């Protein structure tokens, strides 16, 4: 589903981004959640089976594509940050350590003893059951035995921070993030071309990156703390201003169905959608209480967005009239 971005269109539209037509009524349906979950991440292993991590040691699962969710405690005594659904039964979650469940989240065991080291795990990418790239603190690690042992492959330099991993192919990946201090805000981007074994820090002369998505090895988009969107067509070697984020909102996650059709969620509790590679945006949903939406999952079924206050939004039009 990782498709090449139409850079001619994106280039022609650089310098502006606007809100356009409104989404149809009831495009987004609040899902049923049977407990409390301030969600931090969400992932689906199939069109029906999904998994989300929550603050305060909770997780939640769905087996109907995201319409209904069951919340349970992990007893891990930490607010979890990252979710990966390998299958209906096999789930992974992380914060201080990397944890695995083989019974759909009922019990959990740690992999690799990473909790004995400082800093949080922010993201990880499973290439297969043995090979994993992982972001802990600002450093990038690699495992070739299913997470039992880890090698530090990129110790981040001073004032370099990452928060997300993006692998459009098995070999090429990007790590994005940044830092904000009293001296200002700056973003960071690193690239690997050998599946996470070696990383190169690239130049990104803009503010901290909060959300990013890459369509292939060359083309991607990032959203910054300054509420600006930048696109690349050369594998993050250079970046061009696409325009402001929709409604000048702080975007927390971006994901795509194809190179033209993107979704984004915001700290202000909105779901945005573009069908022309970020030239114009529609507001699909706005939480009346402006509670943050944190993460998206765009897989073969409905798009699902999660966030604070047990918010789960389900793309109802997929069920209502099939996806166009």
N, C-alpha and C positions, 0 to 999 in steps of 0.2 A: 504494500500500500504506500510505500515511500516513493513518490513520483517527483519528476523534475519540475522545478518552479519555472514559470513563464517570466523570465527576467526582462524581456522586452516590455511586457505590460507593466511589471513592477517599476522599471526604470522610467517609463512614461508618466507614472503616477507619483514619483518621488516628490516630497515636499508638502503633501497634504493627505489627510485622512479624515473622513467625515462619517457621521451617522446618517444612515439612509433609511430605507423602508423599515417599518416595524414588522416583527414576526407575527405570524398568524396567532389569534387567540388560542390559548391552551396548548401551544407547542411544547411547553415545559410543565411537567406534572410533578408536584412534590411527592416524593416516595414515602412509603410507610416505614418508620423506624421504631422498633419496639423498646428502645432505651435511650440513654444519653451518650452522644458521641460528638465531640468537637473534632471533626475529621481533619486529618493532616495529609492523607494520600489515598489514592484509589487505583485499583488495577483489576483487569478481567483476564481470566485464563481462557474463556470462551464467551460466546454471545450470552450465555445464561449465568455463568459462575463468576462472581465478583467478590472482592475483598478490600476493605478499607481499614486504615489505622486511625487511632483516635488519641486525644490527650488522656492523661490519667489512666494509662494501662489498658484501655479498652480497644477492642477491634470489632468489626461487624462484617457479616457475610450475606450474600444474596445468591439464590439459585434460580431466579426468574428474570434475569437480565437487568435488575436494579429497581424493580417496582416495590419490593418488600425486603427489609433488612433486619437481621437478628444481631443484637449487640451482646457481647460477652466480655468478661474480664480475663486478661491474660495472667494476672498476678505477677507481672514482671516489674512492678513498682517504678515505672517510668512512663513519661509521655512519649509515645511512639511517633516517629517522623516519616517512615517509609514503608511502603507495601508492595509486595510482589506475589501474584497468584500464579503458581506453577500449574495447578490443577484444582479441581473441587476440594480435594483433601490436603494437598501439599501447599502450604502458605509460608511466606517469609515476612518478617517485620524487623525493624531496626530502630535503635536510638543509641544507647550506650554500647550495646552489642548487637550482633546479628543473630536472629532467632528463627527457628524452623518448627513448623507444626505439620504433622502427617495425619491429623485427625480433624481437619477442617476448623482448627483454631481452639480445640478443647484443651490441649496441652502443648507446651513449648519447651524446646531445648536450645541452648546456645551453640553456635558454630564458631570455632576458632578462637574463643577466649578474647575477643576484641574488647569486651567490657572492662578488662583490666588496664586498658590504656585510656588516657584522657580524650576528651572531645566526642562529639556526636557523629553518628553515621547519618549522612544526608541523602545518599543515593547509592544505588548499585545497579549493575547490568549483568544479567546472566546470559552468557553466550551459548552455553549448554549446561548440563548438570555438573560439570567439573570446572569450567573456566568462568571466572567472575572478575569484573572490574568494580572497585568500590571506592567511595569518597568518604573519608573519615576526617573530621576537622577540615583543614585545608589540603590534606595530603591524599594522594591517589595510591591505592593498593591493588594487588592482583593475587588471585588464587588459582591454582591449576588442579586442586583436589577437592572441589566442592565446598570450599570455605573452611576447611580444617586447618590450613596453614596459609599465611599471608606474607607477601613480599612488598615492601615499600618501594614503589617504582617511581614516584615523583614527590619528593619532599618540597612542599610549596615554599617559595621565597617569602621573605618578610613582606607583609601587607598585600599578599596575594591570597584570595579566598574564593572557593567555589561552593556552589550549592546544588547543582544539577549535572547529571550526565545525559548525553544524547548520542546514540549510536544508530545512524541511518543505515549502516552496513556492518558486517561482522568485523571489518578491519578499521574503518574510519569512524572516529567518535570525537565528541567535543565535550568539554567541561566548562560550565559558565557560572558566573557569580559576581562577586565584588565585595566592597566594604564601604561603609559610611562612617566617618569620624567627624570630629570638630573641625578638621581641616578641609572637609568636603567629601565627595563621593566619587568612586571610580570603579569601573567594571573590569572583569578579567575573563579571558577566554584562552583555553588550551586545546590542543588537537593531538590526536594519536592516529597513526596510519598503520599500526600493526596490532590492532585489537587490544589496546590498553597496556602494552608492555612498556612503551616509551611515550612521553608526552613533551610537546613543545609549547611554551608560552607565547601567545601571539599578542599583537598590539590592538588594544581596544580603547580609543581615546574618548570614552563617554562614561556616563555615570553607571552605578551598580546595576547589574542585570538581575531582574526579578523573574522573568519568564522567557523561555526560548523554545524554538522548535527547528529541526533541520529536516529537509525534505529528501536530500541525497548528500553525496560527499561534497558538493559545491554550494548548495543553496540552503539558506536558512533565514530566520527572523528572530530578533530579540526585542524585548520590551524593557525599558530602563526605569530607574527611580525617578528620573526627570520626566516621565510620562511621554517618552518618545519611542518610536519603532524604527529599527534599523534592519536592513536586509544585506545579505552577502551573496555574491555569485561566484566567489573564488575560494571557497572552503575556509572562510573567516580570515583571510589575509587582509581584506579591506571591507569597509561597511559604508552603506549609503543610507541617508535619512529617507525613510518612507513617509513619515509624518507623525503627528501626535497619536497617542493611544486613543481609542474610542472614548468620547466624553471626558478626555483628559483624566482617565481613571488609572489607578495603579494596578496593572495586570499581574496576577499571581501564577497563571499557567496558560500556555498556548498549546493547542494540538490541532491536527489537520486530518481531513478525509482525503484530500488531494492538494496539489500545489496551489490551487485557487481557493479552495473551501476550507477555512480555518474557524476554530472556536477559541474563545478566551474567557477566563473568569477573573473577577476583580476583587480587591480588598473591600470595595464598597458594596459587594453582594450582587453584582450583575453578571449575566452571561451575554457575551457578544458573539456575533457571527459575521463572517465576510465570505462572499463568493467571488471576489475579484482581487484576491491576493493582497488584501489590506487597504485597497483604495477607498472603499466605503464599508460601513459596518451597520448592522441592525442590532438593536437591543432585544434579545430574546426573553430576558427575565430580569427583574430587579426585586431583590428582597425588600419588603416594606420597612424592615428594621435595619437595613443596610449592614447586615451581618456578613462577614467576609466569606467568600467562596475561595477555596484554596487549591483545588486540584480537579483535573478532568481525566476521563478515560474515553478515548475515541477508538473503538474497535469495530468489529463487523456488525454489531447490533446497535442499540440506541446509545447515544452519548449520555454519560452520567457525570454530573458535577457534584462535589461535596464541599462542606465547609463547617463553619461554626454553628453551634446551636442545633445539632442533629440535622442540618440541612442536607438533603439529597434531592437533586433535581434530575428528572428523567425526560429524555427527548421523546415525547409522546407521539409525535407525528410519524415516527418509524413504525409504530404499531397501528396508527390510525389509517395511514394511506400509503404505506411503504416509503422507502427513502428514494428521493430523486437524485 
